């Protein structure tokens, strides 16, 4: 009786194909590489799929996808191929991790502060292991939050506790929902699987640049919260952490609104915009340090222009809206400039969370079909630019956001400027009719008056440089400002046990604590924090 073989093939290349055609061609290509007939390929699973546009010739020619696939054959074969570009190897063992639990029980159920990716995944893992966590979120649950954000964009009524930054899902809910991450942590596969089970597209498990879309993120966030509750966790919205209480360097209680919660373990996943919480932590002596981040503007271009430059055609039905990732180092200052949170087929949004301040972000739905591409263009800044005190970065961010608010007419309208006017150093007097951000309008402005000269000069240099890579990048498009919430401007210091170096039982996690950026890396950090908490303490006895 013939034995079957299981192996992983890497390096297979195919042109863009749809649905069943893709799997049929993968079967043909893998059979050819292994010297088999297609009928001897029993099963194919896509592990990785990434676009290679290096040899594009225009009119859709030269584009290909590179695959890593796992296959099962009906015959026993060696790990050899008939192609120099395709390699075969054993399929790695699936990720299995067991949460180790400490010997001493917690006195109280663990509390997780913040329902962004770090907090959600920390709470999920704790719930799955019998810890019955309490997840606290200062903002509102998802449907109410959406209504508040839409009202703000329509009428300019800002709710400081329910907005693009605060509420179920965190700041990532109103974004492109990108799941890309530079992290090589094996827990990323666990995160993607949980997201797929919660309703994210199945292709997020293998695409090199997966995305969910803000419209789909709403459903995914709701399903993750429902799962936490089903497993014994409790979720409390409109509940802001106002204070922490310690005894002998150990956490003993949390003040949430007017209530005192007894707590000896708390995952602190507050997000990068909880400035009032940063201030409270500083007043309580929690060790923090200033760190670098990036500031700049957000740019919008016609999506067709980006498609032509990336694909060689204005529209590609199988590939959808094209993206880009750009980097530049300013020739005089040496500052790094890069595109950030690029949203194909999306829109620029007003992401303000404080009265009298204005900040931009990008959003795109799963279909990415708005007809416009947008991205933050940001310049790296360091504590030497804004101050070495841990809170100096938030103060500096606020000053830029208040300047943008004033430049927009103090009505939450976005100050905007054509790229050409920005480069010429003149205030725009009119914006293109098709510039329609999700905001309380937009008004022509001189964006150079909002940001420091070293930022605007670096941005101008980058625009001219990127014009060589993407035709039209510096000769068309609209800029809006300001982009300040790229990452936390400080880090809440923690030790090798993932606990605050100041307070035992306090576990800083995620982007707000300064240890991650983006949905997947924040979720991974939340998981590691929960694993460390569990390794230290067993669930409460009650």
ROSE-979049 format. One line per field, with one value per residue (C-alpha): residue number from 1; residue in three letters; chain; x, y, z. Coordinates in pm, whole numbers, plus 50000, padded with zeros to 5 digits. Layout:
residues N
nr <- [NUM|...]
rest <- [ALA|...]
kette <- [A|...]
xx <- [X|...]
yy <- [Y|...]
zz <- [Z|...]
***
This chain:
residues 542
nr <- [1|2|3|4|5|6|7|8|9|10|11|12|13|14|15|16|17|18|19|20|21|22|23|24|25|26|27|28|29|30|31|32|33|34|35|36|37|38|39|40|41|42|43|44|45|46|47|48|49|50|51|52|53|54|55|56|57|58|59|60|61|62|63|64|65|66|67|68|69|70|71|72|73|74|75|76|77|78|79|80|81|82|83|84|85|86|87|88|89|90|91|92|93|94|95|96|97|98|99|100|101|102|103|104|105|106|107|108|109|110|111|112|113|114|115|116|117|118|119|120|121|122|123|124|125|126|127|128|129|130|131|132|133|134|135|136|137|138|139|140|141|142|143|144|145|146|147|148|149|150|151|152|153|154|155|156|157|158|159|160|161|162|163|164|165|166|167|168|169|170|171|172|173|174|175|176|177|178|179|180|181|182|183|184|185|186|187|188|189|190|191|192|193|194|195|196|197|198|199|200|201|202|203|204|205|206|207|208|209|210|211|212|213|214|215|216|217|218|219|220|221|222|223|224|225|226|227|228|229|230|231|232|233|234|235|236|237|238|239|240|241|242|243|244|245|246|247|248|249|250|251|252|253|254|255|256|257|258|259|260|261|262|263|264|265|266|267|268|269|270|271|272|273|274|275|276|277|278|279|280|281|282|283|284|285|286|287|288|289|290|291|292|293|294|295|296|297|298|299|300|301|302|303|304|305|306|307|308|309|310|311|312|313|314|315|316|317|318|319|320|321|322|323|324|325|326|327|328|329|330|331|332|333|334|335|336|337|338|339|340|341|342|343|344|345|346|347|348|349|350|351|352|353|354|355|356|357|358|359|360|361|362|363|364|365|366|367|368|369|370|371|372|373|374|375|376|377|378|379|380|381|382|383|384|385|386|387|388|389|390|391|392|393|394|395|396|397|398|399|400|401|402|403|404|405|406|407|408|409|410|411|412|413|414|415|416|417|418|419|420|421|422|423|424|425|426|427|428|429|430|431|432|433|434|435|436|437|438|439|440|441|442|443|444|445|446|447|448|449|450|451|452|453|454|455|456|457|458|459|460|461|462|463|464|465|466|467|468|469|470|471|472|473|474|475|476|477|478|479|480|481|482|483|484|485|486|487|488|489|490|491|492|493|494|495|496|497|498|499|500|501|502|503|504|505|506|507|508|509|510|511|512|513|514|515|516|517|518|519|520|521|522|523|524|525|526|527|528|529|530|531|532|533|534|535|536|537|538|539|540|541|542]
rest <- [UNK|UNK|UNK|UNK|UNK|UNK|UNK|UNK|UNK|UNK|UNK|UNK|UNK|UNK|UNK|UNK|UNK|UNK|UNK|UNK|UNK|UNK|UNK|UNK|UNK|UNK|UNK|UNK|UNK|UNK|UNK|UNK|UNK|UNK|UNK|UNK|UNK|UNK|UNK|UNK|UNK|UNK|UNK|UNK|UNK|UNK|UNK|UNK|UNK|UNK|UNK|UNK|UNK|UNK|UNK|UNK|UNK|UNK|UNK|UNK|UNK|UNK|UNK|UNK|UNK|UNK|UNK|UNK|UNK|UNK|UNK|UNK|UNK|UNK|UNK|UNK|UNK|UNK|UNK|UNK|UNK|UNK|UNK|UNK|UNK|UNK|UNK|UNK|UNK|UNK|UNK|UNK|UNK|UNK|UNK|UNK|UNK|UNK|UNK|UNK|UNK|UNK|UNK|UNK|UNK|UNK|UNK|UNK|UNK|UNK|UNK|UNK|UNK|UNK|UNK|UNK|UNK|UNK|UNK|UNK|UNK|UNK|UNK|UNK|UNK|UNK|UNK|UNK|UNK|UNK|UNK|UNK|UNK|UNK|UNK|UNK|UNK|UNK|UNK|UNK|UNK|UNK|UNK|UNK|UNK|UNK|UNK|UNK|UNK|UNK|UNK|UNK|UNK|UNK|UNK|UNK|UNK|UNK|UNK|UNK|UNK|UNK|UNK|UNK|UNK|UNK|UNK|UNK|UNK|UNK|UNK|UNK|UNK|UNK|UNK|UNK|UNK|UNK|UNK|UNK|UNK|UNK|UNK|UNK|UNK|UNK|UNK|UNK|UNK|UNK|UNK|UNK|UNK|UNK|UNK|UNK|UNK|UNK|UNK|UNK|UNK|UNK|UNK|UNK|UNK|UNK|UNK|UNK|UNK|UNK|UNK|UNK|UNK|UNK|UNK|UNK|UNK|UNK|UNK|UNK|UNK|UNK|UNK|UNK|UNK|UNK|UNK|UNK|UNK|UNK|UNK|UNK|UNK|UNK|UNK|UNK|UNK|UNK|UNK|UNK|UNK|UNK|UNK|UNK|UNK|UNK|UNK|UNK|UNK|UNK|UNK|UNK|UNK|UNK|UNK|UNK|UNK|UNK|UNK|UNK|UNK|UNK|UNK|UNK|UNK|UNK|UNK|UNK|UNK|UNK|UNK|UNK|UNK|UNK|UNK|UNK|UNK|UNK|UNK|UNK|UNK|UNK|UNK|UNK|UNK|UNK|UNK|UNK|UNK|UNK|UNK|UNK|UNK|UNK|UNK|UNK|UNK|UNK|UNK|UNK|UNK|UNK|UNK|UNK|UNK|UNK|UNK|UNK|UNK|UNK|UNK|UNK|UNK|UNK|UNK|UNK|UNK|UNK|UNK|UNK|UNK|UNK|UNK|UNK|UNK|UNK|UNK|UNK|UNK|UNK|UNK|UNK|UNK|UNK|UNK|UNK|UNK|UNK|UNK|UNK|UNK|UNK|UNK|UNK|UNK|UNK|UNK|UNK|UNK|UNK|UNK|UNK|UNK|UNK|UNK|UNK|UNK|UNK|UNK|UNK|UNK|UNK|UNK|UNK|UNK|UNK|UNK|UNK|UNK|UNK|UNK|UNK|UNK|UNK|UNK|UNK|UNK|UNK|UNK|UNK|UNK|UNK|UNK|UNK|UNK|UNK|UNK|UNK|UNK|UNK|UNK|UNK|UNK|UNK|UNK|UNK|UNK|UNK|UNK|UNK|UNK|UNK|UNK|UNK|UNK|UNK|UNK|UNK|UNK|UNK|UNK|UNK|UNK|UNK|UNK|UNK|UNK|UNK|UNK|UNK|UNK|UNK|UNK|UNK|UNK|UNK|UNK|UNK|UNK|UNK|UNK|UNK|UNK|UNK|UNK|UNK|UNK|UNK|UNK|UNK|UNK|UNK|UNK|UNK|UNK|UNK|UNK|UNK|UNK|UNK|UNK|UNK|UNK|UNK|UNK|UNK|UNK|UNK|UNK|UNK|UNK|UNK|UNK|UNK|UNK|UNK|UNK|UNK|UNK|UNK|UNK|UNK|UNK|UNK|UNK|UNK|UNK|UNK|UNK|UNK|UNK|UNK|UNK|UNK|UNK|UNK|UNK|UNK|UNK|UNK|UNK|UNK|UNK|UNK|UNK|UNK|UNK|UNK|UNK|UNK|UNK|UNK|UNK|UNK|UNK|UNK|UNK|UNK|UNK|UNK|UNK|UNK|UNK|UNK|UNK|UNK|UNK|UNK|UNK|UNK|UNK|UNK|UNK|UNK|UNK|UNK|UNK|UNK|UNK|UNK|UNK|UNK|UNK|UNK|UNK|UNK|UNK|UNK|UNK|UNK|UNK|UNK]
kette <- [A|A|A|A|A|A|A|A|A|A|A|A|A|A|A|A|A|A|A|A|A|A|A|A|A|A|A|A|A|A|A|A|A|A|A|A|A|A|A|A|A|A|A|A|A|A|A|A|A|A|A|A|A|A|A|A|A|A|A|A|A|A|A|A|A|A|A|A|A|A|A|A|A|A|A|A|A|A|A|A|A|A|A|A|A|A|A|A|A|A|A|A|A|A|A|A|A|A|A|A|A|A|A|A|A|A|A|A|A|A|A|A|A|A|A|A|A|A|A|A|A|A|A|A|A|A|A|A|A|A|A|A|A|A|A|A|A|A|A|A|A|A|A|A|A|A|A|A|A|A|A|A|A|A|A|A|A|A|A|A|A|A|A|A|A|A|A|A|A|A|A|A|A|A|A|A|A|A|A|A|A|A|A|A|A|A|A|A|A|A|A|A|A|A|A|A|A|A|A|A|A|A|A|A|A|A|A|A|A|A|A|A|A|A|A|A|A|A|A|A|A|A|A|A|A|A|A|A|A|A|A|A|A|A|A|A|A|A|A|A|A|A|A|A|A|A|A|A|A|A|A|A|A|A|A|A|A|A|A|A|A|A|A|A|A|A|A|A|A|A|A|A|A|A|A|A|A|A|A|A|A|A|A|A|A|A|A|A|A|A|A|A|A|A|A|A|A|A|A|A|A|A|A|A|A|A|A|A|A|A|A|A|A|A|A|A|A|A|A|A|A|A|A|A|A|A|A|A|A|A|A|A|A|A|A|A|A|A|A|A|A|A|A|A|A|A|A|A|A|A|A|A|A|A|A|A|A|A|A|A|A|A|A|A|A|A|A|A|A|A|A|A|A|A|A|A|A|A|A|A|A|A|A|A|A|A|A|A|A|A|A|A|A|A|A|A|A|A|A|A|A|A|A|A|A|A|A|A|A|A|A|A|A|A|A|A|A|A|A|A|A|A|A|A|A|A|A|A|A|A|A|A|A|A|A|A|A|A|A|A|A|A|A|A|A|A|A|A|A|A|A|A|A|A|A|A|A|A|A|A|A|A|A|A|A|A|A|A|A|A|A|A|A|A|A|A|A|A|A|A|A|A|A|A|A|A|A|A|A|A|A|A|A|A|A|A|A|A|A|A|A|A|A|A|A|A|A|A|A|A|A|A|A|A|A|A|A|A|A|A|A|A|A|A|A|A|A|A|A|A|A|A|A|A|A|A|A|A|A|A|A|A]
xx <- [50000|50141|50214|50107|50348|50300|50536|50568|50657|50801|50864|50574|50476|50144|49978|49676|49392|49042|48894|48897|49141|49400|49383|49377|49690|49860|49791|49939|50247|50320|50279|50523|50776|50760|50747|50394|50060|49799|49583|49852|49805|49532|49514|49652|49653|49786|50023|50155|50069|50255|50244|50558|50533|50904|50871|50548|50533|50200|49857|49859|50163|50449|50250|50265|50194|50456|50318|50411|50174|50131|50034|49942|50032|49897|50251|50558|50813|51140|51180|51323|51189|51255|51273|51555|51308|51085|51196|51035|51064|50871|50565|50652|50465|50161|50196|50083|50129|50002|49946|50141|49963|50121|50077|49937|49583|49489|49274|49055|48979|49226|49124|49211|49203|49129|48938|49188|49378|49615|49336|49094|49345|49477|49119|49039|49334|49259|48895|48993|49199|48938|49046|48708|48865|48690|48754|48707|48675|48630|48445|48115|48015|48044|47704|47687|48046|47978|47681|47892|48172|47935|47762|48100|48194|47854|47786|48119|47992|48289|48239|48579|48497|48351|48536|48785|49036|48815|48559|48520|48810|49031|49173|49217|48841|48842|49130|49207|49226|49569|49705|50061|50333|50711|50694|50821|50649|50469|50174|50085|49931|49716|49599|49508|49319|49113|49039|48930|48702|48555|48464|48778|48826|48980|49257|49399|49557|49793|49805|50133|49937|49606|49341|48995|48845|48684|48331|48425|48623|48300|48164|48496|48529|48175|48234|48558|48382|48093|48341|48513|48174|48071|48389|48315|48467|48280|48301|48217|48193|48191|48422|48737|49035|49080|49329|49534|49604|49907|50036|50405|50469|50186|49863|49563|49278|49161|48931|48691|48453|48323|48385|48681|48762|48983|49250|49589|49652|49578|49669|49714|49632|49517|49607|49826|49568|49481|49674|49479|49571|49939|49920|49759|50022|50300|50142|50134|50503|50473|50807|50787|51032|50997|51046|51056|50757|50664|50451|50344|50051|49815|49805|49529|49579|49350|49360|49393|49724|49861|49729|49897|50229|50211|50024|50071|49695|49423|49219|49287|48977|49167|49423|49199|49336|49716|49913|50263|50532|50781|51093|51330|51613|51642|51975|52049|51892|51924|51570|51378|51051|50808|50454|50242|49901|49852|49484|49407|49058|48992|48941|49108|48923|48913|49031|49014|48968|49020|48821|49008|49247|49249|49428|49399|49389|49307|49022|48914|48643|48691|48607|48861|48649|48640|48851|49115|49435|49561|49857|50026|50363|50553|50892|51074|51112|51301|51278|51552|51295|51013|51150|51296|51018|50790|50485|50655|50565|50192|50214|50392|50139|49859|50019|50036|49677|49554|49740|49572|49232|49289|49412|49091|48880|48823|48527|48695|48725|49053|49314|49424|49658|49737|50073|50190|50105|50279|50596|50574|50528|50198|49860|49599|49301|49089|49074|48975|48602|48658|48848|48588|48736|48525|48535|48347|48451|48792|48935|49232|49535|49912|50019|50377|50257|50138|50447|50810|51036|51248|50937|50799|51140|51186|50834|50901|51220|51042|50761|51009|51203|50891|50783|51062|50906|50537|50463|50224|50300|50432|50241|49889|49707|49593|49759|49567|49689|49801|49911|50042|49914|50149|50258|50284|50523|50635|50701|50567|50869|50831|51060|51131|50807|50611|50519|50570|50907|50723|50414|50391|50073|50049|50114|50164|50075|50032|50072|49973|50246|50501|50567|50376|50224|49933|49664|49870|50176|49953|49750|50070|50194|49863|49896|50249|50133|49847|50080|50316|50030|49907|50255|50274|49927|49653|49288|49103|48980|48624]
yy <- [50000|50340|50588|50948|51237|51575|51854|52228|52389|52739|52957|52862|53151|53208|53505|53652|53400|53377|53116|52760|52852|52938|52601|52412|52593|52537|52167|52170|52370|52165|51839|51958|52070|51728|51515|51391|51396|51645|51351|51253|51584|51512|51835|52190|52455|52804|52916|53238|53445|53763|53984|54023|54327|54366|54249|54426|54551|54734|54614|54357|54177|54059|54053|53731|53585|53386|53101|52882|52584|52265|51963|51601|51348|51000|50862|50859|51105|51264|51634|51712|51922|51957|52336|52558|52819|52578|52411|52129|52057|51884|52067|52234|52111|52329|52589|52453|52644|52566|52847|52769|52868|52982|52798|53089|53199|53557|53712|53881|53827|54004|54336|54439|54810|54893|54705|54762|54468|54421|54430|54218|53938|53947|53919|53644|53428|53483|53388|53076|52964|53015|53352|53522|53864|54199|54403|54776|55025|55400|55434|55289|54956|54925|55037|55344|55432|55421|55654|55900|55903|55953|56237|56400|56378|56514|56783|56849|56729|56558|56315|56297|55947|55798|55877|55742|55677|55545|55266|54898|54778|55079|55313|55022|54988|55303|55214|54993|54690|54595|54274|54307|54286|54264|54040|53684|53576|53243|53380|53588|53276|53233|53593|53555|53233|53399|53694|53460|53271|53606|53692|53826|53708|53360|53491|53689|53359|53354|53686|53873|54197|54092|54344|54329|54669|54903|54792|54429|54517|54625|54271|54111|54331|54250|53876|53884|54066|53816|53528|53677|53706|53353|53216|53381|53725|54046|54360|54702|55002|55372|55278|55488|55407|55714|55597|55306|55210|55024|54884|54809|54835|54597|54672|54643|54839|55042|55341|55322|55615|55647|55283|55110|54766|54533|54404|54238|54194|54442|54440|54806|54830|55192|55287|55573|55850|55812|56122|56173|55819|55885|56189|55988|55714|55974|56123|55777|55724|55466|55464|55590|55720|55946|55775|55874|55864|56037|56332|56472|56501|56271|56273|56171|56074|55922|55545|55500|55688|55448|55146|55257|55302|54973|54745|54916|54960|55180|54890|54524|54329|54043|54253|54539|54877|54900|55012|55148|55166|55451|55554|55847|56001|56377|56471|56757|56665|56288|56244|55940|55997|55719|55639|55508|55339|55351|55302|55194|55284|55469|55813|56058|56093|56341|56135|56400|56288|56616|56938|57205|56961|56796|56484|56286|55914|55690|55447|55202|54941|54581|54658|54944|55104|55477|55568|55740|55630|55796|55759|55938|56086|56120|56235|56067|56284|56212|56332|56585|56757|56786|56719|56441|56434|56132|56359|56613|56417|56430|56805|56859|56644|56848|57178|57059|56935|57265|57454|57235|57297|57673|57649|57467|57751|57607|57402|57058|57113|56966|57221|57106|57211|57081|56905|57154|57453|57289|57243|57600|57735|57910|57879|57697|57911|57626|57250|56997|56931|56557|56600|56466|56335|56185|56503|56819|56968|57089|57436|57563|57634|57667|57345|57465|57703|57412|57191|57276|57367|57055|56843|57033|57050|56676|56617|56841|56651|56318|56427|56527|56203|55984|56157|55954|55632|55712|55947|56218|56180|56538|56695|56601|56519|56693|56706|56737|56768|56682|56321|56290|55959|55725|55560|55633|55917|55734|55386|55250|55063|54694|54412|54066|53944|54198|54388|54756|54811|55032|54829|54454|54324|54603|54472|54748|54615|54710|55027|55261|55121|55179|54815|54759|54924|54795|54535|54215|54327|54482|54163|53958|54186|54145|53766|53766|53988|53751|53449|53614|53699|53340|53199|53409|53346|53084|53187|53315|53037|53171]
zz <- [50000|49903|50177|50147|50187|50351|50252|50221|49887|49867|49564|49338|49108|48932|48762|48944|48922|49061|49295|49162|48887|49150|49320|48991|48873|49209|49171|48820|48926|49239|49049|48783|49046|49214|48899|48974|48798|48920|49030|49282|49466|49720|49916|49898|50171|50106|50382|50231|49926|49831|49523|49311|49082|49009|48649|48557|48201|48202|48099|48381|48239|48457|48783|48979|49320|49508|49717|50008|50019|50216|50011|50060|49789|49728|49693|49916|49773|49878|49957|49613|49330|48958|48979|49103|49227|49420|49742|49940|50311|50590|50720|51052|51358|51436|51708|52041|52360|52702|52945|53260|53581|53903|54231|54432|54351|54277|54550|54291|53924|53694|53545|53189|53111|52747|52475|52195|52041|52339|52594|52392|52334|52690|52818|52567|52672|53041|52984|52791|53090|53360|53500|53435|53369|53399|53083|53136|52849|52891|52561|52447|52302|51926|51795|52020|51939|51564|51609|51810|51551|51261|51446|51506|51140|51040|51303|51477|51816|51984|52271|52450|52578|52259|51937|51685|51966|52251|52250|52167|51953|52030|51767|51525|51473|51261|51032|50736|50961|50834|50987|50863|51125|51124|51428|51380|51699|51645|51841|51535|51381|51694|51664|51297|51364|51637|51411|51131|51371|51474|51116|50949|50587|50564|50338|50632|50735|50437|50252|50293|50341|50493|50588|50737|50660|50909|50821|50888|51201|51365|51339|51438|51748|51857|51815|52017|52301|52288|52307|52613|52785|52680|52840|53173|53131|53200|52985|53124|52889|52983|53271|53292|53510|53730|53992|54120|54480|54610|54936|54982|54609|54520|54339|54570|54410|54110|54108|53816|53813|54164|54252|54412|54268|54468|54233|54264|53889|53612|53242|53148|52776|52766|52406|52288|52337|52706|52808|53130|53234|53158|53387|53666|53639|53657|53968|54127|54061|53783|53600|53242|52984|52683|52346|51983|51751|51423|51314|50980|50742|50556|50176|49936|49569|49307|49348|48971|48980|49242|49051|48729|48902|49093|48850|48516|48475|48621|48756|48835|48932|49096|49285|49395|49504|49507|49811|49862|50130|50100|50290|50266|50467|50452|50299|50540|50875|50835|50965|50853|50667|50577|50471|50755|50774|50397|50312|49953|49835|50159|50306|50542|50873|51158|51455|51729|52089|52277|52261|52067|51902|51562|51439|51116|51046|50752|50700|50433|50415|50310|49945|49927|49659|49743|49439|49654|49826|50141|50371|50655|50559|50885|51011|51297|51608|51930|52291|52214|51989|52241|52590|52802|53062|52996|52952|52725|52412|52487|52555|52223|52036|52190|52083|51720|51729|51873|51600|51337|51497|51476|51116|51024|51159|51509|51383|51350|50974|50849|50737|50392|50114|49769|49744|49483|49704|50000|49795|49665|50018|49948|50117|49912|49822|49688|49733|49465|49449|49496|49825|50069|50397|50674|50873|50957|50626|50510|50469|50263|50479|50492|50666|50700|50974|51190|51201|51285|50994|51037|50986|50685|50512|50552|50418|50117|50040|50066|49832|49563|49611|49595|49274|49107|49235|49183|48895|49015|49384|49415|49127|49239|49560|49876|50218|50548|50903|51145|51194|51550|51692|51507|51832|52202|52288|52602|52739|53068|53196|53276|53386|53247|53407|53199|53517|53590|53754|54004|54098|54132|53970|53710|53357|53094|52749|52386|52189|52470|52691|52415|52322|51999|51693|51489|51547|51535|51730|51998|52024|52056|52333|52512|52487|52630|52913|52994|52975|53221|53456|53447|53503|53820|53962|53938|53890|54198|54424|54429]
***
